[in-house]
Amino acid sequence: MSASWESLANDHILGIAPYEPGKPIEELERELGISDVIKLASNENPLAPSDRVMKAMQAALTHVNRYPDGSGYYLRKAIARRHGLTSDHVILGNGSNDLIELMVRAFLRPGEEAVIPHPSFVVYPMIVQAVGGIRVVVTLKDQRLDLEAMARAITPMTKMVFIANPNNPTATIVTADEVEHFMARVPDKVIVVFDEAYVEFAQGPDFPDSLAYLKQGRKVASLRTFSKAASLAGLRVGYGVADPDCISLLNRIRQPFNVNSVAQAAALAALEDDSHVVECLRMIEAGRAFLSDEFTGMKLKFAPSRANFILVDVGRSASEVFHWLLKEGVIVRPMTSFGMESALRVTIGTPEENRRFVKALKKVLAGAKSA
Ligand SMILES: Cc1ncc(COP(=O)(O)O)c(C=O)c1O
């Protein structure tokens, strides 16, 4: 009998649950026999990239016969300038997912611990497990990262701590004061990874400046992305900011052409186009207020959002509500796999999409009550 593929696999990966991507919208529309499905499931930006970014992408397309600039020279320089740093503090990634993976692969040795909040971004435990690291999972408190408990979870075996700020799926933040208190308790040899994929949506005087810790010489890395506020999720481009010695180690294991040339051109143009982000933030803030009011009116509990999505408790099986909403042509994300049986995560869309979602939710919940 021939050996199974599983028996040949790296032991660390056998316990990892496979990621289940959703169906393409077109396929869903075909199955449901409808044509105007809206997707509020992946925390994407409903706005298309700006004209300026479109033009930059078109210009870059002419040169796709060539490999991209493997150093990301211009984009790194522009990012560094924006943060008042030098290019050697910056690394580009194929989305910020790529950078999470590089951080873990570069620093977490088999048997070392990574402190991970739960529920939070699913990629942290997956990558930690893939390299044979130990996941030390700390449950959220009142839908927010419990930094006190996370600090207590640090042991001599801890190498890394993940702080998703704002956190996905709760959309809540930890404040500057809380982070300051936490950082005072983190030993020098523990790396704190600030995952700030939604940072643009969270800005306010209470939001921590994670780069200040880098400037103080602390062992931190801040990860950001062009997938959310910049509307470039499909291109896959993010970046990390850290000490040049850290960046240089990450570069040793980075695929040389991890960020394609169209993505680099688009991200560079997006960085020079603040008006798109401003427009998007205005829309998200209005959508957040609209949905919050509607949830309050419907007596549904929700976590106060500082991101472009909201976690709402629909008071009954989220996976049932998800399926009923699907029939209404609205895709959201049930949080059942996180052990949150009655929670849905809904991405804030355009005003029209938000209204459609609310209308469908009201219909579905009314139907559920009378059933
Ligand atoms: C908390 C968090 N971090 C990182 C990412 C990764 O984003 P990307 O790889 O598109 O940059 C996401 C994506 O949804 C996220 O929710």
The ligand as an ORCA input file, in Angstrom:
! r2SCAN-3c Opt
* xyz 0 1
  C      -6.808     41.829     11.724
  C      -6.351     41.585     10.316
  N      -5.051     41.572     10.061
  C      -4.575     41.347      8.839
  C      -5.434     41.140      7.775
  C      -4.814     40.814      6.460
  O      -5.083     41.716      5.469
  P      -4.257     41.716      4.132
  O      -3.481     40.444      4.030
  O      -5.279     41.852      3.078
  O      -3.359     42.898      4.238
  C      -6.810     41.135      7.983
  C      -7.724     40.863      6.859
  O      -8.894     40.809      6.927
  C      -7.288     41.366      9.299
  O      -8.584     41.336      9.569
*
